[in-house]
């Protein structure tokens, strides 16, 4: 049975919403976990490991340490696992993590869609300026890769892993948002406002994580390909592409900006003009686009499930350490408060 192309977009929106709601649930659980140590009498809630997905720098550090030593550091093991899962998905299925799973990408999408409804359209930055701004995320990405990938030796990483600061890096990250400074508030407000006007402003110009995944996604054997003989040049694919890629003029979409969202495929009115293709062992074969989200989610959770099976998912920080460290966070950062 062949489903309408529009259903593919509905499925994507449903998957995005699921992961966004899951993230909010995990965030609430983590907040309850921290509250237990800050407010006497608050019930104990076990720390949800996947909250460490918001520690991509810790994930990168742990990933490097694992490559050099074969050891998964036990403080935030899920940070490395989530990092590895996102990389695996990107190498196999373009930047599908950003287009289907990442909650920040989903919120960014909701914001520009709201802006489109409010203003009747989204604005587009001139090409030279756009390219210059896109370089910012790669500059940030390069700084992290150089500092962590080259400058920090494994023994330096180990010394950092055992610090009190690292043990509650997740708590400090939460505090950054729940007890936001004035400067941070206005920076986020500016990004939020710009996201109303320009599609995926944060993802396109500032996210170093997305920049890394985008570069890795160029190695993916999966691509969107256009059949020039079937294409009617209606430009529906280009006009609706959230990554602003000129799909209509390309034989294959190889851009590091491609989210793998399949919006272009779902919008194309010409049968056979746009297809999802898999290139492997010198052959190329069209793939049913409905397989894409299935394989993406299965692959993502396969990495996580493997880590769980080997006991490399839950943090090994003892209760007593959290009891000692978490109440001190507010004291140190807000003296007298």
SEKOL-171390 format. One line per 3 residues: for each residue x, y, z of N, C-alpha, C, O. Coordinates in steps of 0.001 Angstrom, whole numbers, plus 500000, padded with zeros to 6 digits. Atoms other than C-alpha are relative to their C-alpha. Layout:
N
X/Y/Z/X/Y/Z/X/Y/Z/X/Y/Z ~ ...
// end
This chain:
337
500845/498794/500000/500000/500000/500000/500875/501249/500000/501810/501367/500792 ~ 499219/498769/500087/501338/503412/499009/499281/501107/500755/498134/501427/500443 ~ 500602/498956/499192/500679/506148/501561/500238/501368/499344/501230/501551/498638
499797/498650/500543/500200/509838/500596/501322/500584/500500/501745/500325/501627 ~ 498708/499415/499631/503447/511790/500617/499872/500907/501220/500799/500997/502025 ~ 500174/499103/498861/502000/514267/503117/500062/499238/501321/500423/499808/502350
499956/500806/498776/501758/511421/505637/501409/499889/500550/501602/499731/501756 ~ 498610/500082/499574/505560/511314/505712/500355/501176/500900/501097/501020/501870 ~ 499765/498825/499158/505619/514843/507133/499289/499849/501342/499832/500212/502386
500754/500186/498756/502950/513975/509683/500728/499043/500928/500781/499261/502138 ~ 499233/500962/499204/505007/510993/510836/501209/500689/500620/501511/500471/501793 ~ 498833/499292/499464/508076/513218/511216/499598/500918/501147/500255/500939/502188
500445/499111/498935/506154/515782/513241/499636/499203/501254/499894/499647/502373 ~ 500377/500842/498864/504816/512971/515442/501235/499473/500729/501270/499437/501959 ~ 498751/500489/499406/508319/511546/515994/500692/501117/500759/501164/500915/501878
499393/498849/499332/509679/514992/516817/499273/500335/501302/499906/500588/502327 ~ 500784/499677/498815/506847/515648/519254/500226/498962/501096/500316/499304/502275 ~ 499749/501062/499026/507416/512285/520931/501308/500248/500737/501350/500176/501965
498702/499788/499368/511097/513038/521558/500024/501290/500816/500716/501365/501832 ~ 500076/498762/499219/510297/516581/522721/499292/499746/501335/499762/500188/502383 ~ 500726/500311/498769/507740/515307/525244/500819/499085/500897/500799/499225/502120
499131/500888/499223/510149/512569/526309/501090/500811/500695/501421/500548/501851 ~ 498968/499137/499421/512822/515220/526886/499452/500801/501168/500116/500933/502196 ~ 500624/499242/498913/510447/517314/528993/499747/499107/501212/499934/499535/502351
500232/500946/498908/509540/514248/531054/501303/499679/500723/501354/499648/501953 ~ 498689/500297/499416/513213/513390/531575/500514/501209/500788/501079/501063/501871 ~ 499579/498783/499310/513943/517007/532492/499281/500171/501324/499886/500582/502314
500762/499892/498756/511171/516975/535084/500498/498982/501024/500613/499292/502210 ~ 499454/501019/499114/512510/513724/536532/501323/500449/500612/501566/500268/501805 ~ 498700/499548/499526/515974/515209/536783/499847/501140/500999/500574/501210/501990
500272/498900/499068/514604/518335/538450/499570/499448/501356/500000/499948/502395 ~ 500440/500634/498759/512882/516114/541041/501173/499327/500716/501250/499328/501944 ~ 498804/500629/499437/516163/514236/541526/500848/501030/500746/501288/500778/501868
499200/498941/499385/518040/517480/542267/499277/500572/501212/499907/500870/502227 ~ 500792/499431/498918/515209/518777/544464/500106/499161/501277/500063/499686/502390 ~ 499882/500898/498849/515571/515741/546707/501191/500369/500886/501122/500261/502110
498791/499678/499242/519062/516867/547718/500010/501456/500471/500791/501818/501352 ~ 500018/498581/499638/518197/520571/547971/498932/500339/501045/499116/501235/501869 ~ 501123/499702/499103/514905/520486/549864/499737/498797/500894/499288/497760/500405
500234/501125/499076/514672/518268/552964/498560/499506/499928/497615/500295/499921 ~ 501334/500596/500039/511753/515871/552800/499487/499724/498602/498469/499050/498444 ~ 500427/500274/501378/511502/515833/548988/500268/498537/499671/501325/498012/500020
499825/501430/500306/511011/512280/547691/501173/499768/499052/501493/500621/498224 ~ 498879/500342/500873/513935/510557/546000/499486/499481/498670/498645/498583/498625 ~ 500283/500461/501360/513645/510143/542239/501332/499656/499358/502256/500469/499383
498727/500416/500579/516363/508199/540447/500377/500889/498816/499524/501247/498003 ~ 499526/499153/501091/518461/510278/538084/499820/499301/498654/500290/498177/498480 ~ 500152/500589/501330/517452/509639/534448/501312/500141/499214/501752/501266/498976
498689/499920/500673/520700/508773/532588/499996/500838/498726/500978/501516/498425 ~ 500009/499321/501300/519582/510246/529262/500060/501516/500106/500210/502195/499090 ~ 499846/498559/499842/519679/513760/530754/501407/500428/499587/501627/501590/499243
498621/499681/500386/523415/513574/529989/500148/500239/498498/501225/500596/498020 ~ 499976/499631/501415/522490/513982/526332/500196/501491/499817/500570/501944/498735 ~ 499784/498549/500053/522648/517700/527162/501424/500373/500425/501710/501534/500718
498582/499759/499715/526370/517322/527900/500850/499524/498820/501661/498611/498972 ~ 499260/500471/501177/527778/516991/524362/501514/500149/500133/502263/499351/499570 ~ 498554/499840/499811/531200/518319/525426/500540/498861/500852/501608/498318/500569
499612/501158/499191/531384/515658/528137/499980/498742/499153/500832/497867/499306 ~ 500071/501150/500896/530311/513160/525494/501205/499903/499098/501739/498816/498877 ~ 498808/499981/500856/533145/514229/523206/501242/499607/500783/502067/498837/500291
498850/500328/499158/535677/514024/526035/500025/498500/500333/501062/497844/500237 ~ 500094/501413/499650/534456/510597/527104/500253/499114/498790/500850/498043/498901 ~ 499810/500766/501245/534437/509406/523496/501485/499894/499669/501974/498825/499304
498558/500037/500243/538074/510378/523051/500689/499088/501008/501558/498298/500642 ~ 499386/500839/498953/538996/508734/526357/499764/498517/499699/500652/497685/499891 ~ 500318/501390/500350/537242/505545/525236/500846/499522/498824/501319/498386/498826
499202/500388/501168/539080/505526/521896/501448/499713/500381/502078/498826/499806 ~ 498602/500171/499608/542452/505809/523630/500203/498904/501049/501271/498295/501108 ~ 499809/500928/498881/541840/503534/526612/499082/498778/499968/499356/497773/500623
500977/501075/500005/538850/501329/525805/499122/499996/501239/498397/499033/501488 ~ 500747/499899/498743/537289/502509/529087/498895/501043/499859/499134/502152/499381 ~ 501102/499043/499941/533877/504145/529422/500005/500629/501390/499782/499941/502385
499918/499362/498676/534217/506714/532206/498656/499851/500710/497611/499988/500073 ~ 501225/500369/499287/531653/505921/534929/499170/501153/500574/498111/500917/501156 ~ 500719/498873/499394/530568/509436/535954/498778/500393/499157/497659/500466/499663
501087/499680/500937/528494/510397/532891/500108/499093/498777/500310/499592/497671 ~ 499829/500903/501136/528645/507268/530697/498965/500218/498897/499259/500035/497716 ~ 501051/499805/501001/525349/508072/528986/500288/501190/499092/499766/501251/497979
499624/498875/500867/526841/511342/527669/500773/499484/498788/500533/499910/497658 ~ 499249/500584/501106/529299/509314/525602/499111/499129/499125/499245/499132/497902 ~ 500886/500892/500750/526618/506807/524599/499091/500802/499077/498913/500437/497915
500870/499150/500823/524261/509549/523360/500791/500667/498880/500301/500808/497759 ~ 499118/499406/501009/527155/511215/521544/500296/498977/498908/500236/499294/497720 ~ 499696/501072/500958/528075/507887/519901/498770/499653/499171/498886/499372/497978
501235/500305/500724/524430/507254/518971/499724/501046/498928/499343/500704/497809 ~ 500226/498918/500970/524120/510667/517271/500987/499908/498843/500616/500134/497691 ~ 498985/500151/501042/527378/510092/515373/499677/498817/499089/499800/498912/497867
500330/501197/500774/526316/506610/514285/498850/500270/499036/498900/499892/497866 ~ 501148/499658/500838/522982/507882/512996/500428/500921/498851/499979/500748/497718 ~ 499567/499032/501018/524702/510738/511116/500844/499337/498917/500710/499664/497738
499171/500703/500982/527239/508448/509442/499150/499104/499103/499476/498896/497934 ~ 500826/500930/500762/524482/506097/508333/498857/500678/499256/498523/500284/498138 ~ 501269/499464/500507/521467/508329/507695/499958/501526/499963/498980/502147/500378
499932/498543/500075/522568/511894/507080/499839/500617/501391/500110/499956/502394 ~ 500118/499317/498704/521856/514434/509836/498612/499754/500589/497934/500677/501040 ~ 501340/500356/499546/518720/512534/510860/499764/500261/501469/498626/500482/501883
500152/499683/498583/519404/513090/514553/499445/501409/500164/498554/501643/500981 ~ 500450/498606/499915/518929/516825/514022/498577/500165/499474/497790/500933/500027 ~ 501287/499820/500660/515898/516451/511773/498843/499256/500614/497688/499606/500372
501079/500818/499466/513947/513847/513728/500004/499875/501520/498944/499692/502118 ~ 499889/500326/498579/515235/513490/517312/500290/501204/500882/499665/501359/501932 ~ 499534/498911/499142/516921/516635/518653/498856/500917/500443/498201/501521/499593
501099/499145/499528/514422/518527/520871/500245/501485/499741/499301/502252/499549 ~ 499694/498588/500275/516239/521821/520333/499658/500324/498549/499119/501390/498252 ~ 500368/499823/501403/515848/521392/516581/498496/500068/499813/498003/500822/498974
501458/499994/500090/512153/520674/517088/499425/501336/500465/498550/501899/499808 ~ 500467/498699/499503/511601/523818/519183/500335/501098/498998/499521/501983/498737 ~ 499588/499018/501007/513551/525833/516618/499045/499974/498810/498684/501016/498262
500940/500142/501113/511257/524462/513928/498644/500605/500344/498053/501305/499521 ~ 501280/499422/499587/508124/525384/515889/500047/501527/499955/499075/502179/499572 ~ 499884/498543/499940/509431/528925/516301/499970/500609/498605/499249/501578/498372
500017/499395/501340/510168/529578/512621/498666/499765/499284/498248/500571/498453 ~ 501329/500232/500578/506848/528001/511658/499004/501041/500521/498146/501527/499785 ~ 500853/498957/499424/505136/530411/514047/500299/501344/499347/499385/502121/499068
499626/498760/500667/507094/533268/512483/499449/500071/498588/499034/501132/498121 ~ 500537/500053/501360/506008/532140/509036/498509/500310/499997/498013/501004/499109 ~ 501438/499717/499889/502369/532214/510142/499765/501471/500329/498836/502091/499812
500175/498623/499538/502812/535614/511799/500317/501013/498909/499573/501974/498710 ~ 499552/499026/500994/504702/537380/508995/499640/499608/498559/499866/500381/497628 ~ 500357/500445/501341/503433/535355/506038/501147/499366/499251/500961/498830/498159
498815/500603/500623/506957/534175/505247/501149/500051/500984/501083/500733/502006 ~ 498748/499870/499268/510418/533621/506639/500966/500804/499156/500897/500773/497927 ~ 499038/499174/500710/513236/535965/505727/501249/499183/499674/501550/498189/500334
498797/500704/500446/516397/534879/503939/501177/500970/500001/501083/502068/499453 ~ 498793/499170/499951/519870/536276/504596/500760/499874/498685/500862/498791/498109 ~ 499227/499959/501259/521925/537304/501567/501114/498946/500016/501712/498691/501061
499167/501200/500090/524151/534438/500329/501374/500155/500624/501819/499261/501343 ~ 498648/499828/499461/527562/535869/501241/499948/500097/501527/500747/499479/502231 ~ 500152/499856/498542/526403/536895/504718/499581/498683/500630/500046/498327/501713
500455/501301/499521/524647/533554/505141/501170/499031/500143/501297/498344/501156 ~ 498838/500899/499956/527830/531637/504308/500958/500399/501116/501534/499541/501785 ~ 499114/499514/498938/529841/533819/506680/499462/499629/501375/500216/499211/502254
500606/500334/498712/527394/533267/509522/500042/498490/500261/500235/498058/501398 ~ 499955/501461/499828/527299/529498/508896/501374/499527/500452/501503/498470/501068 ~ 498649/500381/499598/531041/529428/509441/500181/500075/501514/501100/499464/502059
499866/499855/498550/530472/530405/513099/499902/498656/500708/500678/498383/501624 ~ 500152/501290/499316/529280/526929/514079/501204/499100/499749/501568/498287/500599 ~ 498813/500818/500294/532285/525358/512364/501226/500526/500748/502116/499757/501111
498916/499425/499187/534631/527749/514147/499880/499503/501437/500866/499076/502039 ~ 500228/500505/498646/533056/526805/517487/500326/498508/500085/500966/498056/501034 ~ 499725/501434/500043/533213/523130/516535/501502/499734/499973/501991/498844/500668
498547/500180/500116/536898/523460/515585/500701/500285/501319/501651/499593/501684 ~ 499399/499676/498701/537732/525086/518918/499862/498840/500979/500808/498496/501687 ~ 500219/501146/499108/536176/522175/520823/500853/498808/499576/501440/498125/500416
499235/501147/500489/537859/519590/518604/501495/500171/500251/502185/499215/500608 ~ 498573/499749/499768/541272/521224/518901/500317/499904/501484/501292/499262/501874 ~ 499722/499977/498567/541042/521790/522650/499877/498606/500620/500717/498195/501420
500222/501322/499414/539640/518357/523474/500694/498901/499205/501343/498019/499769 ~ 499451/501067/500841/540732/516261/520518/501510/499990/499921/502117/498929/499776 ~ 498543/499931/500158/544321/517497/520375/500716/500397/501291/501710/499776/501667
499259/499451/498851/545279/519467/523485/499893/499148/501250/500848/499070/502024 ~ 500196/500748/498756/543840/517227/526195/500417/498532/499835/499792/497780/499088 ~ 499553/501390/500022/545757/513981/526708/499063/499158/500863/498370/499704/501721
500883/500859/499198/543901/510955/528164/500184/500147/501505/499208/500090/502253 ~ 499796/499850/498551/545536/511441/531574/499412/501310/500517/498971/501382/501664 ~ 500637/498736/499626/544303/515058/531621/498489/499826/500089/497839/500374/500980
501433/500269/499963/540814/513849/530815/499620/499254/501271/498613/499567/501906 ~ 500265/500780/498794/540980/511335/533659/500006/500893/501238/499152/500750/502114 ~ 499929/499093/498855/542011/514047/536113/498769/500896/500073/498309/501247/501159
501206/499177/500016/539044/516134/535000/498776/499183/500403/497893/499687/501097 ~ 501146/500849/499695/536617/513197/535273/499790/499796/501497/498658/499592/501936 ~ 500126/500287/498567/537340/512756/538985/499769/501256/500841/499693/501183/502068
500244/498761/499250/536753/516399/539910/498542/500097/500440/497654/499512/499820 ~ 501362/499761/499539/533700/517475/541883/499191/500752/498946/497994/500514/498790 ~ 500689/499211/501027/532846/519908/539092/499385/499084/498943/498232/499259/498548
500491/500900/501054/532522/517120/536533/498892/499087/500514/497963/498763/499774 ~ 500992/500930/499437/530511/514868/538851/498592/500563/499937/497626/499819/499767 ~ 501333/499393/500042/527652/517357/538882/499894/501003/498839/499218/502027/498948
500084/499131/501180/528137/518917/535440/498566/500077/499490/498141/501112/498976 ~ 501397/499996/500425/524565/517911/534646/499158/500935/500864/498271/501621/500355 ~ 500725/499109/499096/523270/519765/537709/500326/501452/499675/499434/502300/499650
499589/498635/500337/525266/522866/536802/499363/500457/498688/498995/501622/498539 ~ 500650/499670/501266/523853/522723/533275/498538/500351/500228/498026/501307/499647 ~ 501396/499700/499678/520324/522598/534671/499882/501377/500659/498987/502157/500333
500020/498717/499291/521096/525541/536963/500228/501179/499044/499717/502277/499261 ~ 499749/498937/500984/522341/527536/533978/498685/500482/499391/498521/501666/499098 ~ 501283/499640/500604/518808/527442/532579/498957/500406/501040/498167/501319/500800
501018/499674/498992/516739/527506/535777/500346/501237/500812/499460/501879/501377 ~ 499554/498807/499274/518820/530276/537378/500852/500867/499068/501985/501233/499381 ~ 499288/499348/501092/519801/532104/534213/500440/501417/500362/499692/502180/500975
499500/498642/499787/521970/535212/534397/499308/500955/499031/498696/500528/498051 ~ 500627/498993/500868/520755/538459/532843/500575/499949/498593/499838/500033/497611 ~ 499355/500064/501308/523307/538204/530030/499503/498793/499213/499145/498913/498041
500461/501210/500676/522328/534615/529221/498552/500142/499544/498191/499694/498456 ~ 501409/499809/500362/518645/535572/529238/499864/500802/498718/499102/500425/497827 ~ 500139/499138/501177/519099/538336/526678/500618/499373/498756/500159/499615/497640
499420/500728/501148/521337/536178/524480/498979/499005/499445/498772/498924/498234 ~ 501002/500966/500439/518681/533464/524384/498769/500693/499426/498155/500196/498482 ~ 501142/499239/500518/515953/536053/523857/500281/500470/498573/499394/500455/497720
499630/499539/501343/517850/537403/520835/499955/498843/498999/499454/498991/497884 ~ 500023/501180/500878/518310/533918/519370/498555/499589/499719/498206/499244/498590 ~ 501418/500360/500144/514620/533187/519977/499312/500948/499018/498553/500508/498155
500622/499008/500882/513573/536419/518244/500454/499814/498557/499644/499887/497632 ~ 499470/500217/501354/515844/535777/515259/499461/498721/499380/499338/498614/498160 ~ 500541/501264/500499/514440/532253/515001/498590/500161/499457/498145/499347/498648
501305/499694/500574/511014/533757/514314/500146/500458/498550/499291/500186/497708 ~ 499819/499393/501317/512435/535516/511278/500697/499082/499013/500371/499075/497826 ~ 499175/500826/500881/514921/532994/509901/499895/498526/500382/499938/498182/501563
500161/501428/499746/514519/529236/509549/501217/499418/500728/502361/499577/500301 ~ 498974/500744/499261/516472/527237/512119/501253/500838/500274/502372/500404/500004 ~ 498877/499081/499808/518645/530187/513120/501097/499368/500844/502266/499423/500465
498995/500615/499126/520397/528337/515982/500703/498846/499285/501932/498773/499284 ~ 499428/501178/500659/520906/525116/514007/500885/500394/498819/501945/499806/498603 ~ 499291/499630/501227/522063/526862/510853/501295/500765/500271/502283/500591/499558
498867/499104/499820/524485/529372/512336/500848/499768/501254/502022/500137/501274 ~ 499292/499984/498722/525472/528556/515902/500277/498634/500633/501135/498544/501511 ~ 499874/501277/499297/525191/524865/516833/501249/499220/499560/501271/498684/498452
498780/500734/500385/528689/523280/516846/499769/498494/499921/500413/497806/499129 ~ 500340/501424/500026/527206/519843/517553/499415/499636/498633/499808/498644/498019 ~ 500589/500205/501318/525087/520096/514408/501028/500137/498892/500961/499434/497883
498937/499847/500991/528145/521307/512501/500811/498725/499854/501116/498303/498739 ~ 499244/501253/500024/530062/518162/513458/499190/498887/499345/499699/498167/498486 ~ 500846/501050/500565/527152/515859/512644/499781/500219/498502/499696/499261/497735
500179/499686/501412/526663/517656/509327/501198/499573/499167/501032/499009/498085 ~ 498795/500418/500737/530268/517072/508249/500086/498481/499913/500431/497932/498867 ~ 499973/501464/500002/530067/513412/509261/498923/499437/499068/499108/498384/498459
501109/500485/500822/526759/513073/507403/500344/499962/498516/499677/499272/497745 ~ 499587/500032/501402/528538/513729/504113/500541/498625/499613/500611/498290/498430 ~ 499511/501361/500258/529947/510202/504464/498864/498987/499917/499093/497817/499609
501146/500917/499998/526453/508716/504657/499751/499432/498600/499813/500167/497614 ~ 500325/500601/501298/525598/506246/501870/498583/500328/499547/498207/500030/498414 ~ 501383/499642/500323/522012/507543/501975/499943/501447/499526/500478/502343/500178
500109/498654/500562/521198/510556/499810/498613/500193/499390/497953/499228/499006 ~ 501169/499627/500799/518215/512372/498319/500504/500220/498583/501421/501013/498371 ~ 499572/499849/501395/518561/512054/494535/498828/500441/499128/497681/500040/499327
501013/499451/500912/516715/513883/491782/500174/499407/498614/501284/499359/498083 ~ 500001/500515/501372/515799/512329/488449/499589/501139/499081/498428/501546/499053 ~ 500260/498849/500861/516101/515127/485916/498926/499747/498959/498226/500675/498555
500999/500324/501014/513888/513300/483419/498580/500078/500551/497639/500374/499816 ~ 501327/499982/499380/510993/513132/485872/499671/501357/500631/498504/501676/500854 ~ 500185/498721/499315/511506/516554/487472/499265/501008/499117/499617/501186/497951
500767/498989/500737/508989/519227/486404/500492/501422/500294/499952/502389/499757 ~ 499412/498715/499625/511096/522060/487928/498966/500959/500602/498973/502161/500340 ~ 500999/499174/499313/508183/523270/490027/500598/500710/501203/500002/501648/501733
499248/499425/498889/510716/524109/492775/499289/499850/501362/499593/500581/502304 ~ 500661/500246/498714/508414/522778/495517/501007/499477/501013/500928/499803/502198 ~ 498989/500565/499093/511377/520881/496972/500887/501095/500587/501123/501129/501794
499142/498903/499556/513602/523950/497158/499232/500988/500869/499736/501444/501896 ~ 500795/499017/499271/510825/526247/498344/499635/499575/501407/499453/500419/502284 ~ 500402/500489/498684/509949/524015/501295/501156/499431/500815/500947/498997/501948
498861/500565/499269/513445/522873/502298/500340/500866/501210/500677/502038/501045 ~ 499700/499194/498804/514002/523989/505929/501473/500354/500133/501840/501242/500902 ~ 498567/499709/499960/517768/523919/505332/500416/500931/498866/501603/501213/498698
499768/499036/501096/517437/526298/502317/500955/499447/498939/501777/500185/498395 ~ 499154/500635/501015/519129/523825/499950/499305/500083/498647/498093/499886/498551 ~ 500546/499943/501363/518657/524258/496188/499854/498574/499457/500615/498144/498589
500190/501403/500369/517346/520720/495794/499708/499853/498509/500203/498931/497861 ~ 500456/500092/501386/515803/521381/492388/501136/500052/498980/500976/499593/497850 ~ 498883/499855/500953/519191/522130/490805/501095/498951/500205/502135/499005/499548
498955/500976/499685/521105/519153/492232/499586/498588/499595/498415/498213/499650 ~ 500252/501412/500298/521437/515574/491127/499875/499197/501289/499038/498301/501403 ~ 500056/500642/498690/522112/514471/494704/500250/501055/501066/501101/501928/500896
499838/499042/498905/521783/516403/497963/501123/499504/500898/500965/498534/501640 ~ 498830/500393/499218/525217/516199/499564/500348/501012/501087/501319/500833/501822 ~ 499707/498905/499077/525076/519350/501671/500034/499533/501453/499236/498698/501878
499917/500280/498561/526143/519170/505313/498845/500630/500761/498655/500344/501943 ~ 501149/499369/499352/523066/521286/506062/498759/499125/499955/497789/499409/500658 ~ 501190/500844/500171/520637/518513/505043/499664/499272/501294/500500/498559/501848
500469/500624/498760/518590/517345/508062/499505/498570/499800/499241/497857/500769 ~ 500602/501299/500249/517369/514204/506360/498533/499993/500386/497987/498947/500740 ~ 501392/499890/499555/513866/515467/507126/499017/499461/498970/497862/499188/499296
500807/500524/501108/512533/514249/503740/498842/500927/499629/497885/500500/498983 ~ 501041/499037/500366/510420/517404/503410/499921/500157/498490/498830/500261/497928 ~ 499983/499836/501457/511516/517743/499783/499315/498819/499316/498572/499003/498352
500621/501191/500578/510459/514163/499017/498489/500042/500199/497727/499704/499292 ~ 501436/499971/499708/507084/514648/500691/499271/501097/499238/498068/500995/498998 ~ 500618/498877/500709/506461/517914/498838/500010/499824/498477/499259/500497/497771
499856/500154/501456/507447/516700/495362/498739/499404/499384/498310/498327/499797 ~ 501229/500508/500614/504345/516277/493144/500244/499030/498850/499309/498376/498389 ~ 499685/500822/501174/506154/514382/490348/500498/498623/500435/501515/498517/501121
499640/501367/499652/506312/510607/490742/501388/499643/499459/501645/499749/498260 ~ 498667/500441/500417/509926/509383/490692/501013/501102/499807/502155/500830/499437 ~ 499051/498901/500189/511492/512845/490555/500993/500095/501151/502168/500392/500935
499124/499980/498823/512901/512712/494094/499857/498678/500740/498753/498235/501054 ~ 500017/501271/499285/513885/509504/495820/501119/499948/501021/502112/500668/500920 ~ 498957/500294/499031/515868/508301/498784/500796/498832/499431/500223/497795/499096
499191/501058/500598/518785/506235/497506/501127/499566/500927/501617/500343/501747 ~ 498916/500581/499217/521389/503977/499071/501099/499562/499053/500865/498767/498143 ~ 498839/500386/500809/524853/503675/497531/500922/499138/500839/501387/499560/501898
499132/500922/499267/526904/500689/498631/500619/499010/499030/499958/498512/498118 ~ 499251/500976/500813/529563/498443/497062/499891/500304/498512/499784/499394/497690 ~ 500013/499603/501406/529470/500423/493831/498635/499957/499346/498524/500211/498147
501351/500041/500550/525710/500023/493383/499134/501061/500670/499438/501542/501762 ~ 500916/498999/499480/522852/502432/493893/498581/499475/499883/498178/498962/498840 ~ 501358/500538/499977/519327/501504/494880/499072/500959/500715/499399/501478/501782
500997/499161/499347/516232/503537/495650/499414/499257/501196/499205/498044/501160 ~ 500500/500572/498755/514885/502991/499156/498658/500646/500328/498468/501845/500128 ~ 501292/499470/499566/511329/503361/500422/500239/501015/501118/500804/500663/502154
499733/498963/498970/511411/506676/502378/499364/499678/501348/499795/500212/502371 ~ 500629/500369/498740/509131/505123/505008/500922/499167/500870/500706/499055/502077 ~ 499040/500774/499214/512041/502928/506059/500941/500911/500785/501496/500514/501809
499016/499088/499407/514136/505971/506945/499773/500242/501493/500685/500000/502283 ~ 500178/499754/498561/512540/506932/510298/500064/498726/500828/500506/498756/501977 ~ 499961/501272/499272/512206/503267/511284/501444/499601/500290/501796/499291/501428
498598/500378/499840/515887/502502/510685/500726/500983/500905/501557/500589/501723 ~ 499359/498966/499181/516935/505811/512258/499760/499761/501492/500703/499761/502284 ~ 500337/500188/498584/515104/505183/515542/500558/498684/500528/501062/498621/501649
499461/501297/499578/516107/501514/515678/501507/500090/500212/502032/499571/501197 ~ 498550/499868/499895/519759/502396/515067/500395/500828/501217/501338/500483/501929 ~ 499717/499132/498859/519717/505180/517662/499862/499225/501311/500734/499292/502177
500239/500739/498761/518241/502934/520347/500814/498709/500075/501003/498160/501160 ~ 499113/501161/499966/520421/499999/519318/501300/500345/500720/501804/499558/501521 ~ 498774/499551/499334/523485/501977/520412/499752/500144/501499/500560/499702/502315
500333/499818/498586/521790/502920/523679/499751/498652/500676/500223/498416/501788 ~ 500294/501317/499441/520510/499379/524244/501243/499169/500211/501335/498422/501186 ~ 498739/500726/499856/523990/497944/523682/500741/500471/501249/501285/499665/502003
499354/499454/498805/525389/500290/526333/499305/499507/501261/499969/499169/502240 ~ 500754/500498/498842/522645/499255/528739/500370/498539/500287/500584/498151/501435 ~ 499711/501422/499846/523371/495581/528116/501367/499762/500634/501562/498784/501355
498653/500127/499450/527029/496114/529029/500191/500805/501288/501312/500939/501778 ~ 499926/499263/498742/526202/498188/532119/500731/501326/499895/501370/501762/500853 ~ 499295/498739/500230/527549/501423/530620/499014/501134/499745/499225/501962/498859
501042/498998/500210/524450/503592/530933/499771/500850/501241/499694/502075/501142 ~ 500262/499282/498758/523851/504539/534572/501296/500517/500638/502334/499857/500609 ~ 498854/499405/499306/526194/506850/536477/500354/499205/501251/499481/498663/501928
499524/500719/498815/528313/505277/539203/500321/500949/501160/500946/500545/502141 ~ 499805/499066/498884/528403/508411/541363/499097/499563/501152/497886/499455/500958 ~ 500825/500480/498881/527217/507240/544823/499072/501091/500540/499323/502284/500371
501003/499115/499403/524230/508782/546601/500648/501015/500931/500286/502191/500932 ~ 499346/499139/499019/526496/510191/549308/500748/501161/499342/500839/502248/499912 ~ 499297/498929/500716/528475/512191/546746/499023/501074/499540/499290/502268/499673
501030/499031/500380/525342/513799/545368/499516/500770/501233/499266/501974/501170 ~ 500446/499393/498749/524289/514476/548945/500963/501090/500462/500557/502091/501053 ~ 498967/499028/499618/527556/516325/549511/500095/501157/499012/500285/502305/499414
499672/499011/501031/527846/518172/546199/498826/500873/499570/498994/502080/499399 ~ 501111/499242/500572/524386/519225/545021/499564/501182/500873/499359/502270/500336 ~ 500401/498837/499191/523399/521409/548014/501001/501146/499954/500639/502299/500193
498961/498968/500009/526687/523278/547654/500007/500830/498721/500635/501889/498680 ~ 499967/499273/501280/526040/524375/544051/499456/501403/500168/500106/502367/499764 ~ 500582/498678/499809/523728/527239/545003/500787/500869/500949/500847/502087/500783
499204/499253/499014/525919/528231/547939/501219/500614/499346/501571/501764/499609 ~ 498774/499531/500654/529007/528531/545771/499702/501072/498966/500418/502068/498862 ~ 500258/499100/501119/527388/530289/542857/499148/501201/500408/499131/502215/499710
500843/498892/499554/524979/532486/544853/500238/500241/501492/499360/499977/502312 ~ 499691/499810/498586/526698/533413/548105/499012/500946/500651/498642/501994/500119 ~ 500920/499161/499235/524379/534755/550728/498564/499879/499553/497672/500475/500157
501377/500117/500487/521314/533707/548681/499267/498855/500618/498097/498631/500307
// end
